[in-house]
Amino acid sequence: MILVTGATGSIGRPLVRRLRASGVAFRALVRDEARGRALGCDVVVGDLDDPASIAAALRGVDQLFLNGAGAGPVDGEQPMVRQQTDAIDAARAAGVERVVKISVWHAHEGGRLAEGAHWEIEQHLKVSGLRWTVLQPNGFMQNFLTGAGSFTADRELIGAYGDARVSYIDCEDIAACAARILTRPRGQDEPGNETFILTGPQALTHSQIAERLSAAIGRTIRYRDLPPPEFAATLRAQGLPAAFADDVAALHAEVAAGSLAATASAVADLTGRAPRTFDDFLAAHRDDLRALGRARSVE
Ligand SMILES: NC(=O)c1ccc[n+]([C@@H]2O[C@H](COP(=O)([O-])OP(=O)(O)OC[C@H]3O[C@@H](n4cnc5c(N)ncnc54)[C@H](OP(=O)(O)O)[C@@H]3O)[C@@H](O)[C@H]2O)c1
């Protein structure tokens, strides 16, 4: 039995679809029962902030797919670290064998935002005694749909990436890798503990992304590059806490130096096919993107 956390999110929904198709036994942990029912699978209501609910959800589970909200704009405590280390402890107590965890590419000690938080969780998992697989994806193509990419009120794409390229990945491919790992034969021949870096097949500049988004949405979107301090000030003016805005701008400066430009072979190695291109992603979400274009043009 597999427990899927983050089941309603950008990775979770396609993962649930794939696990349903494979016929493997699994249940999805959801915070909202109605949203969970829409997934069309067994669900259990729980919250990563409520360890008792996670312990109950883990009864009879042998593999945990661990994913939740990213590193949000919080002061002081980083809830993701507490939520996921508690879930790992609960998994060990419940007799779970393997945890498949969504991390982030370049997770490292002392890293900013998600990079540091995921590193802490990875360390906790690696000494837990559980078997583990860590998936370290690059930025999600879905950010340009969900708004997690940075936009101004009039839908200009903004950032401090310069003309650096980024090999964004489609969450469909992250889900395909997770499904492959969760459904492969268990037992003696099972691979050991592994970390996979997951990227898309090509790296694009944000100007190229804006051009492609414009064509898909049916309305011109420009990429406006800002110096990091100006970008941080814009994010603060949009309501983000100052320290968070500064960290986001500093991460953009690292990306501008090329930190997310490489491509990796893990998606093809695991799934047997090339990862989706940005154009594939846009084609798959044509209706959502056109609706987004229409909504913005009447605001
Ligand atoms: N976005 C990126 O570009 C990117 C890149 C690399 C790595 N990552 C990592 O990928 C992970 C997911 O990122 P995302 O924010 O983009 O995901 P997302 O698609 O917004 O999904 C988050 C999921 O976590 C669930 N969730 C949130 N808080 C929860 C809680 N307290 N208890 C139980 N479930 C909870 C949400 O459920 P509800 O439906 O109830 O809200 C949702 O299903 C993060 O760890 C992030 O650091 C993101």
The ligand as an ORCA input file, in Angstrom:
! r2SCAN-3c Opt
* xyz 0 1
  N       7.464     24.950     -7.908
  C       8.686     24.633     -8.307
  O       9.199     25.148     -9.309
  C       9.484     23.607     -7.541
  C      10.718     23.188     -8.055
  C      11.431     22.191     -7.371
  C      10.917     21.651     -6.192
  N       9.723     22.100     -5.729
  C       9.191     21.481     -4.493
  O       8.051     20.722     -4.855
  C       7.153     20.666     -3.753
  C       5.745     20.994     -4.207
  O       5.747     22.288     -4.723
  P       4.462     23.190     -5.009
  O       4.349     24.186     -3.892
  O       4.556     23.692     -6.399
  O       3.302     22.128     -4.881
  P       1.765     22.177     -5.189
  O       1.517     21.734     -6.569
  O       1.196     23.505     -4.756
  O       1.245     21.042     -4.217
  C       1.345     21.112     -2.831
  C       0.525     19.956     -2.276
  O       0.799     19.832     -0.887
  C      -0.440     19.818     -0.189
  N      -0.253     20.411      1.119
  C       0.126     21.684      1.411
  N       0.186     21.856      2.747
  C      -0.177     20.674      3.312
  C      -0.346     20.216      4.652
  N      -0.122     21.033      5.706
  N      -0.743     18.941      4.853
  C      -0.997     18.102      3.802
  N      -0.865     18.476      2.508
  C      -0.468     19.742      2.275
  C      -1.393     20.625     -1.049
  O      -2.713     20.246     -0.721
  P      -3.989     21.260     -0.732
  O      -4.691     20.967     -2.029
  O      -4.765     20.872      0.468
  O      -3.435     22.667     -0.658
  C      -0.968     20.125     -2.440
  O      -1.546     18.871     -2.734
  C       7.710     21.634     -2.692
  O       8.370     20.916     -1.692
  C       8.708     22.492     -3.461
  O       9.764     22.963     -2.652
  C       8.994     23.055     -6.362
*
